[in-house]
Amino acid sequence: MGERDVYSWPRSVLPSMEDAMESKSRGFRACLSSTTDRDQEEMIENVLVPSDEFSEDSWGQITSGNPRYVFHQSGDASNASDGIWIQQRWWSSAPSEQRSSDDTSEMLLFTTTAKAIITEVAIKPLTEPADYNFGMFWGRDRTVYSWPKISITIYSLPQRDDAPLLLQKPNSCVDFDVRSRDRRLDQRSVIDAILKDHSPTYESPVMTAKTTDGSWQYYKIPDAVVGNIVMFTLWGKTYEQYPNSGYYVCVERVAARGVPLLMM
């Protein structure tokens, strides 16, 4: 197969939700977030695509900005138009006391299944789950927990030739189970330690988010960017869940596509 043929077949390069959950159970992480509100229910692994749900048609939906398109795990998503009320999965930041347009940030770090030429990435903010409209939320528009600005960074970290990069729980320097004073999971120091002394292979400017309506935010990566870590930095928090709840950003799904490199 010639070089032109190889480059014509980009594919999903992020681990599946199931693989990331299984790695977590063994003391490894395939992804990390700088904070989490409820770390058992709203963990960052929730935003990865279930293994049986990704197809090439998925990217057509993403690039067209289809706001209703979500990778659905069987029996694990809500569809209000069909009157089905089933638990969704998402990641939520810890709340911030003050509303901010760009001076707070949340970092979401994802390893890829292999080093790859990363060609495109996408992220979808959470629209408030339909069942939250009951009770005190009934009758108001569903909030989209988006962010005013975003930046994207790609790193290429050393890894074993025969295995994907997995972030092993260190014995001394940092611990994955880092909690802030209010007992919420806070892993910013872990992310900082992992990336210390490594320069990015690509770093975007801080950009105004392409949409704030709950649809996919899709970004092309320049040619020939190689990496095995994709990091989204979400700048600003402007939405409350209810008065005095604090301000959040929440993500429903992420995706990344590229050309995996053969390990020699």
Phi, psi and chi 1 to 4 in degrees:
 res  aa     phi    psi   chi1   chi2   chi3   chi4
   1 MET       -  129.6  179.6  179.7  -67.0      -
   2 GLY   -78.3  167.3      -      -      -      -
   3 GLU   -59.4  -38.5 -178.9  178.2    0.1      -
   4 ARG   -63.4  -37.8 -173.8  168.5 -177.7  172.8
   5 ASP   -65.9  -42.8  -65.5  -34.3      -      -
   6 VAL   -59.6  -45.2  171.6      -      -      -
   7 TYR   -72.9  -10.2  -82.3   74.7      -      -
   8 SER   -86.8    2.1   68.0      -      -      -
   9 TRP  -124.4   59.6  -69.4  102.2      -      -
  10 PRO   -64.7  151.5   22.9  -31.0      -      -
  11 ARG  -146.8  172.5   65.1 -161.4   69.6  177.5
  12 SER   -61.3  135.3  175.0      -      -      -
  13 VAL  -118.9    1.1  -65.9      -      -      -
  14 LEU   -90.8  150.3  -63.4 -176.7      -      -
  15 PRO   -65.3  158.7   23.8  -32.5      -      -
  16 SER   -75.4  162.1   68.0      -      -      -
  17 MET   -56.5  -43.3 -179.1 -168.7  -63.0      -
  18 GLU   -64.8  -43.2  -65.0   89.3  -17.5      -
  19 ASP   -64.3  -39.5  -74.3  -12.1      -      -
  20 ALA   -66.5  -39.7      -      -      -      -
  21 MET   -64.7  -40.8  -65.7  -73.7 -166.5      -
  22 GLU   -66.3  -40.1 -163.4  -85.8  -25.3      -
  23 SER   -62.1  -41.9  -66.7      -      -      -
  24 LYS   -60.2  -38.1 -175.0  173.1 -176.6  -70.6
  25 SER   -67.3  -20.3   72.0      -      -      -
  26 ARG   -98.4    9.2  -64.4 -171.5  -69.1  111.4
  27 GLY    87.9   13.5      -      -      -      -
  28 PHE  -114.7  161.3  -64.9   80.3      -      -
  29 ARG  -130.6  136.7  -62.2  -65.1  -66.7  -88.7
  30 ALA   -94.5  -10.4      -      -      -      -
  31 CYS  -157.2  156.1   46.8      -      -      -
  32 LEU  -143.0  153.6  -65.8  168.9      -      -
  33 SER  -128.4  149.3   58.4      -      -      -
  34 SER   -65.4  -34.6   52.2      -      -      -
  35 THR  -141.1  164.4   70.9      -      -      -
  36 THR  -145.2  140.1  -57.8      -      -      -
  37 ASP   -76.5  -62.4 -172.1   26.1      -      -
  38 ARG  -118.1   99.3  -62.4 -178.6  -60.0  164.7
  39 ASP   -71.1  -16.6   48.8  -76.9      -      -
  40 GLN   -85.5  -32.1  -65.6  -56.3  -49.0      -
  41 GLU   -99.5  -28.7  -63.7   86.1    6.0      -
  42 GLU  -121.2   36.1  -63.1  175.1  -31.4      -
  43 MET   -68.6  156.1   65.8 -173.5   76.4      -
  44 ILE   -65.5  -27.2 -169.5   62.6      -      -
  45 GLU   -58.2  -23.9  -76.5   82.5    0.3      -
  46 ASN   -60.4  -24.6  -73.1  -14.9      -      -
  47 VAL   -87.6   -7.2  -52.6      -      -      -
  48 LEU   -75.7  158.3  -68.6  165.4      -      -
  49 VAL   -80.6  130.8 -179.9      -      -      -
  50 PRO   -57.5  147.4  -25.1   34.6      -      -
  51 SER   -61.4  -30.1   58.8      -      -      -
  52 ASP   -97.9   13.4   60.3  -11.1      -      -
  53 GLU  -115.9   -4.1  -66.9  -60.9  -36.4      -
  54 PHE   -94.3  136.4 -165.8   89.6      -      -
  55 SER  -145.7  166.9   68.2      -      -      -
  56 GLU   -62.7  -29.0  -73.9  -52.9  -54.6      -
  57 ASP   -63.0  -25.9  178.0   63.2      -      -
  58 SER   -57.5  -41.6  -55.7      -      -      -
  59 TRP   -69.1  -31.6  -81.1  102.5      -      -
  60 GLY   -62.5  -38.4      -      -      -      -
  61 GLN   -67.6  -41.2  -61.5  -74.7  -15.1      -
  62 ILE   -65.7  -48.9  -69.6  171.3      -      -
  63 THR   -68.7  -22.9   57.0      -      -      -
  64 SER   -82.6   -6.8   68.1      -      -      -
  65 GLY    73.2   28.1      -      -      -      -
  66 ASN   -61.4  109.4 -176.9  -11.2      -      -
  67 PRO   -70.7  -18.2   26.5  -34.4      -      -
  68 ARG   -93.1   -9.8  -63.6 -178.3   56.9   81.5
  69 TYR   -81.4  123.4 -175.1   80.5      -      -
  70 VAL  -137.9  143.6 -179.3      -      -      -
  71 PHE   -68.4  118.8  -57.3  101.2      -      -
  72 HIS  -103.0  128.7  -70.9  -53.4      -      -
  73 GLN   -86.3  139.7 -170.5  172.8   28.7      -
  74 SER   -53.8  126.9  -61.5      -      -      -
  75 GLY    67.9   21.6      -      -      -      -
  76 ASP  -132.6   23.0 -167.5   39.8      -      -
  77 ALA  -145.0  155.4      -      -      -      -
  78 SER   -99.1  146.6   64.4      -      -      -
  79 ASN  -135.0   95.3 -173.5  -27.1      -      -
  80 ALA   -63.0  -31.9      -      -      -      -
  81 SER   -67.1  -24.7   64.1      -      -      -
  82 ASP   -95.3    2.2  -66.3  -23.1      -      -
  83 GLY    70.3   24.4      -      -      -      -
  84 ILE  -101.8  128.2  -59.5  171.4      -      -
  85 TRP  -121.1   92.9  -50.5   95.7      -      -
  86 ILE  -127.8  148.2  -57.0  172.9      -      -
  87 GLN   -59.3  127.9  179.5   68.8   31.5      -
  88 GLN   -88.2  168.5  -76.5  177.7  -89.2      -
  89 ARG  -120.7  144.0  -69.3 -175.0  177.0 -175.8
  90 TRP  -161.8  172.2   61.7   83.6      -      -
  91 TRP  -110.4  141.4  165.5   83.0      -      -
  92 SER  -127.1  138.4  171.9      -      -      -
  93 SER   -69.3  165.0   71.7      -      -      -
  94 ALA   -68.8  151.9      -      -      -      -
  95 PRO   -74.4  149.7   28.5  -35.2      -      -
  96 SER  -108.9  143.6  -65.5      -      -      -
  97 GLU   -68.6  -34.5  -67.8 -176.6    2.4      -
  98 GLN  -108.5  142.9  -59.8  -64.3  -39.0      -
  99 ARG   -69.1  136.4 -173.0  179.2 -171.1  -86.7
 100 SER  -144.1  137.3  167.0      -      -      -
 101 SER   -87.1  -30.0   59.7      -      -      -
 102 ASP  -162.1    5.7   59.4   10.2      -      -
 103 ASP  -100.7    7.7   60.8   -5.0      -      -
 104 THR  -119.3  153.1   61.2      -      -      -
 105 SER  -144.1  151.4   64.1      -      -      -
 106 GLU  -124.8  132.8  -66.6  -74.0  -14.9      -
 107 MET  -106.2  129.5  -64.6 -176.3  -68.3      -
 108 LEU  -118.9  115.7  -50.3 -178.7      -      -
 109 LEU  -113.1  129.7 -178.7  150.3      -      -
 110 PHE  -128.6  131.4  -59.6   89.9      -      -
 111 THR   -84.5  154.6   63.3      -      -      -
 112 THR   -99.4  166.9   62.4      -      -      -
 113 THR   -74.0  -15.9   53.2      -      -      -
 114 ALA  -165.6  162.4      -      -      -      -
 115 LYS   -60.7  140.6  -81.3 -162.8  177.3 -179.1
 116 ALA  -151.3  157.5      -      -      -      -
 117 ILE   -81.2  108.1  -59.8  170.5      -      -
 118 ILE   -79.6  124.9  -50.9  -62.8      -      -
 119 THR  -106.8  -29.3   57.9      -      -      -
 120 GLU  -163.8  150.5   51.2 -150.9  -41.3      -
 121 VAL  -137.2  160.2  -60.1      -      -      -
 122 ALA  -152.7  152.2      -      -      -      -
 123 ILE  -146.6  142.0 -175.9  167.3      -      -
 124 LYS  -125.1  118.1 -172.6  178.6 -171.3  -60.8
 125 PRO   -68.8  156.3   23.9  -31.5      -      -
 126 LEU   -80.3  128.3  175.6   71.9      -      -
 127 THR   -89.9  133.6  -61.4      -      -      -
 128 GLU   -46.7  125.8 -172.2  169.6   63.9      -
 129 PRO   -53.2  144.2  -27.2   35.8      -      -
 130 ALA   -59.0  -36.4      -      -      -      -
 131 ASP   -70.6  -13.4   51.2  -17.3      -      -
 132 TYR   -72.6   -9.2  -79.5   35.7      -      -
 133 ASN   -78.4   -9.1  -88.4   -5.5      -      -
 134 PHE   -75.8  166.3  -71.2  109.8      -      -
 135 GLY    61.5 -128.5      -      -      -      -
 136 MET   -66.8  -17.5   66.2 -179.1  -67.1      -
 137 PHE   -95.1   -4.1  -58.3  113.1      -      -
 138 TRP   -63.9  134.4 -176.6  -99.2      -      -
 139 GLY    93.6   -3.6      -      -      -      -
 140 ARG  -112.1  161.0   70.4  166.5  171.8   80.5
 141 ASP   -63.9  146.2  -68.5  -21.6      -      -
 142 ARG   -75.4  129.1  -66.9  164.1   61.6 -172.4
 143 THR   -72.9  140.0  -59.5      -      -      -
 144 VAL  -103.8  116.6  178.5      -      -      -
 145 TYR   -87.0   62.3  -67.0   97.8      -      -
 146 SER   -88.7 -171.9 -170.0      -      -      -
 147 TRP  -133.0  146.1   37.6   89.2      -      -
 148 PRO   -68.8  -36.4  -21.5   33.4      -      -
 149 LYS  -138.9  161.2  -62.7 -178.3  180.0 -179.9
 150 ILE  -148.7  149.0 -174.6  171.4      -      -
 151 SER  -135.9  155.5   57.7      -      -      -
 152 ILE  -127.7  131.1  -61.6  157.8      -      -
 153 THR  -131.5  139.2  -45.3      -      -      -
 154 ILE  -123.4  135.6  -64.2  171.9      -      -
 155 TYR  -122.9  154.6  -69.4   85.0      -      -
 156 SER  -122.9   99.1 -178.3      -      -      -
 157 LEU   -95.7  151.6  -90.5   58.4      -      -
 158 PRO   -58.9  145.7  -20.6   31.9      -      -
 159 GLN  -153.1  161.0   68.6 -177.7   84.1      -
 160 ARG   -66.1  145.3  -75.5  169.8   39.8 -161.6
 161 ASP   -67.1  -25.2  -72.3   -8.6      -      -
 162 ASP  -105.6   14.7   60.1  -14.6      -      -
 163 ALA  -152.4  149.3      -      -      -      -
 164 PRO   -69.0  159.8   25.4  -33.9      -      -
 165 LEU   -69.3  122.8  176.9   69.3      -      -
 166 LEU  -125.4  142.1  -72.2  172.8      -      -
 167 LEU   -91.2   99.7  -52.2  173.3      -      -
 168 GLN   -79.2  143.7 -173.0  170.4   11.4      -
 169 LYS   -64.0  117.4 -178.0  175.4  178.6  177.8
 170 PRO   -70.1  157.3  -14.8   29.7      -      -
 171 ASN   -84.6  -23.3  -66.1  -36.7      -      -
 172 SER  -136.7  -56.8   55.8      -      -      -
 173 CYS   -67.3  -43.3   61.0      -      -      -
 174 VAL  -141.6  158.7  -70.1      -      -      -
 175 ASP  -125.5  134.7 -168.7  -42.8      -      -
 176 PHE   -63.1  -30.6  -81.5  159.5      -      -
 177 ASP   -91.5   71.1 -170.2   16.7      -      -
 178 VAL  -101.3  125.6  176.9      -      -      -
 179 ARG  -122.4  144.6  -67.6  177.3 -175.0  -86.8
 180 SER   -79.4  178.1   60.6      -      -      -
 181 ARG   -63.5  -25.7  -75.4  179.7  -65.4  178.5
 182 ASP   -90.0   11.7   64.1    2.8      -      -
 183 ARG    77.1    5.9  -56.0  -52.4  -62.1  159.4
 184 ARG   -79.8  150.0  -71.2 -172.4  173.3   91.3
 185 LEU   -66.6  128.4 -155.8   61.5      -      -
 186 ASP  -133.9  105.0 -175.8  -16.6      -      -
 187 GLN  -112.2   17.2  -63.2 -178.0  -23.6      -
 188 ARG   -59.6  -39.7 -174.7  176.2  -66.6  -92.7
 189 SER   -66.9  -31.7   60.6      -      -      -
 190 VAL   -66.9  -46.5 -179.9      -      -      -
 191 ILE   -60.5  -43.9  -65.9  173.0      -      -
 192 ASP   -59.1  -41.0  -70.5  -17.8      -      -
 193 ALA   -68.1  -38.3      -      -      -      -
 194 ILE   -64.4  -40.2  -70.5  167.5      -      -
 195 LEU   -90.2   -6.2  -59.8  178.8      -      -
 196 LYS   -56.9  136.0 -177.2 -179.4  178.8 -178.6
 197 ASP    70.7    9.7  -59.3  -35.0      -      -
 198 HIS  -114.3  130.5  -64.2  -75.4      -      -
 199 SER   -92.9  143.0  -62.4      -      -      -
 200 PRO   -69.9  149.2   22.9  -31.0      -      -
 201 THR   -84.5  -16.6   56.3      -      -      -
 202 TYR  -154.5  137.8  169.5   72.4      -      -
 203 GLU  -143.3  115.0 -172.9  171.0   15.6      -
 204 SER   -78.2  162.4   78.7      -      -      -
 205 PRO   -70.2  166.8   26.3  -34.2      -      -
 206 VAL   -73.8  119.6  177.1      -      -      -
 207 MET  -114.3  148.5  -55.1  170.8  -74.8      -
 208 THR   -65.1  132.5  -60.0      -      -      -
 209 ALA   -57.2  138.7      -      -      -      -
 210 LYS   -67.8  -32.5  -72.0 -171.6  172.4 -179.0
 211 THR  -142.1  159.2   65.6      -      -      -
 212 THR  -130.9   18.4   56.5      -      -      -
 213 ASP  -103.8   12.7   62.1   -3.1      -      -
 214 GLY    92.4   -2.7      -      -      -      -
 215 SER   -85.6  171.0   59.1      -      -      -
 216 TRP   -64.2  138.8  -78.1   94.6      -      -
 217 GLN  -104.1  115.5  -60.9  176.2   17.4      -
 218 TYR  -115.7  134.4  167.3   76.2      -      -
 219 TYR  -135.9  127.7  -59.6   91.3      -      -
 220 LYS   -81.4  140.9  -71.4  -77.5  -70.5 -178.7
 221 ILE  -100.5  140.7  -56.2  -60.7      -      -
 222 PRO   -57.6  161.8  -24.8   34.1      -      -
 223 ASP   -60.6  147.3  -68.0  -17.1      -      -
 224 ALA    65.3   32.4      -      -      -      -
 225 VAL   -92.9  115.1  173.4      -      -      -
 226 VAL  -103.7  137.1  173.9      -      -      -
 227 GLY  -169.1  170.1      -      -      -      -
 228 ASN  -133.2   10.8   54.6    4.3      -      -
 229 ILE  -135.2  129.6  -78.5 -176.2      -      -
 230 VAL  -115.9  126.0  175.4      -      -      -
 231 MET  -124.5  127.6 -173.3  167.4   74.1      -
 232 PHE   -99.8  131.5  -61.8   89.4      -      -
 233 THR  -112.9  120.8  -56.3      -      -      -
 234 LEU  -101.8  120.1  -48.9  178.0      -      -
 235 TRP  -103.8  122.5  -62.0   88.5      -      -
 236 GLY    93.9  149.2      -      -      -      -
 237 LYS  -136.3  122.0  -62.7  178.0 -179.5  178.0
 238 THR  -128.8    4.0   57.3      -      -      -
 239 TYR  -125.1  132.6  -63.5  101.1      -      -
 240 GLU   -97.5  153.3  -67.0  179.0  -65.0      -
 241 GLN   -79.1  -39.0 -175.3  176.5    9.4      -
 242 TYR  -156.5  167.0   51.1   83.9      -      -
 243 PRO   -55.0  130.2  -27.9   36.0      -      -
 244 ASN    68.6   18.0  -59.0  -44.4      -      -
 245 SER   -78.4  -16.9   66.5      -      -      -
 246 GLY    94.6  167.6      -      -      -      -
 247 TYR  -106.3  139.1  -66.4   85.2      -      -
 248 TYR  -128.4  157.5  -63.7   85.4      -      -
 249 VAL  -121.4  143.6  -71.5      -      -      -
 250 CYS  -138.4  144.0  -55.8      -      -      -
 251 VAL  -122.8  135.9  174.6      -      -      -
 252 GLU   -94.5  -42.5 -173.2  168.2    7.0      -
 253 ARG  -150.6  151.5  -75.5  -71.8 -175.3  -93.6
 254 VAL  -129.9  157.7  -62.3      -      -      -
 255 ALA  -151.2  151.7      -      -      -      -
 256 ALA  -148.3  143.5      -      -      -      -
 257 ARG  -131.0  149.7 -166.1  158.9   74.2  153.2
 258 GLY  -174.5 -172.5      -      -      -      -
 259 VAL  -110.0  107.2 -179.8      -      -      -
 260 PRO   -60.8  142.8  -22.7   34.5      -      -
 261 LEU   -97.4  137.7  -59.1  175.7      -      -
 262 LEU   -70.0  132.6  -66.0  175.5      -      -
 263 MET   -85.5  122.4  -54.9  -60.1  -67.4      -
 264 MET  -100.6      -  -57.1  -57.6  -67.2      -
